[in-house]
Amino acid sequence: MKKRRTAANARERRRMNSLNDAFEKLREVVPSLGSDRKLSKFETLQMAQTYINALHELVKHH
């Protein structure tokens, strides 16, 4: 039983590391309004949504 828990913990660590890497990549491409601190995951998603909507509007009107 301990082996299964250890394996599950390792999978969860890999999953979280992968998710955190994806957020870092997203932070690199989303404008952050010049803030010196790192955006939270929630703020990153909000900024990405705003950025995507702005790009959509730009494309729609040109």
Residue pairs with C-beta under 8 A, 6 or more apart in sequence:
23 41
23 44
26 44
26 48
27 38
27 39
27 44
30 39
30 44
30 47
30 48
30 51
31 47
31 51
32 39
32 47
33 47
39 47
